[in-house]
Amino acid sequence: MDFAFDARTEEMRAKLLAFMDEYVYPAEPVAEEQRAALASPWDTPAVVEDLKAEARRQGLWNLFLPDTEYGAGLTNLQYAPLAEITGRSPHLAPTATNCAAPDTGNMEVLAQFGDEAQKKQWLEPLLAGEIRSAFAMTEPEVASSDATNITTLIERDGDEYVITGRKWYISGAMSPDCRIFIVMGKTDPDGADIRRQQSMVLVPRDTPGVTVRRAMRVFGYEDHSHGGHAEVVFDRVRVPVSHLIGEEGGGFAIAQARLGPGRIHHCMRLIGMAERAIELMCRRAVSRTAFGKPLAQQGVVQNWIADARVTVEQLRLLVLKTAWLMDTVGNRGAHTEIQAIKIATPRAVVDILDRAIQLHGAGGVSQDFPLAEVYAAARTLMLADGPDEVHQRSLARRELKKYL
């Protein structure tokens, strides 16, 4: 395994780092000021559209898609250090480069499983950053960590599907730019194979019966930059059968295909969040004095910073190994490593952010630093794309099989 950056990765890193310094970091306070002045907190600040235009002009666009027909054509190993950089400003940089969840996963689904009409109608405007999307799977009434539990019904009625169910924490759904939902429900709820009962259908936001009921908060935050996390009701929503993605009964397999890249992308960005936290810790430590000496000379602070550096270096190597395996043996061959990074990375980054918050005192939990909001996002990733415990269970079973 050679993790040295190739020439293209070095070139893209240099461009992206310059873009972050020149445009993204200065835009962070501007975006907050503009959002406060908007008629709706879910509208997009003008500076975000400016960032998108500049990123596209510089070729820093759709970096996550390995297919050159749709994206930059980068491998996972090439994309990893770029996603890490965008993770340093997680509420601006991914959106600016059109690499923000849930749109990334939805574009991957459409590119891999959508038919030509679906790609034309929905994938092309998503690739252009003209619209946004949402992925509707999680439900409040059941343990959605087991996707076979979902209760939303997708019933065939002639040339239409009728969709009935309630979803929540549907990322992106509060944004007025969200025009399309990918909805996972059961087309065969009594089927013998519990992993062939589910299907995915495309539901335009303006379809009668679709109600975006409320924004769900995360530790009090509404995540305006990513279009929020909504509760959405589908009340006998009718769409043509042509809106089915793939085949009936293929929803579970599509979900697994979607979540593999999504998990590693989250982990790549989490490392960037941790790097930003370490930078803030160091700046704080050298600028503040307590009990007669700078915080940087306090032993406990030095331990926090040292431990954070060791942890980030370990996580980065594991993520890079996983990216390399996905490129060389495929997602299935990298299954153990994908689960390992999903377990290890959010947990460790949450701990680093917690130390950074502690070092900043009251400021750490305030809106004056990004730490509290980033902490909320990182902590959520211990639940998103499958709770850690689900991955621990699966990983342990795979290890135990060797001895049975």
Summary of the structure (lengths in Angstrom):
residues: 404
radius of gyration: 21.4
end to end distance: 30.8
largest distance: 78.2
contacts: 1388
relative contact order: 0.10
helix: 54%
strand: 16%
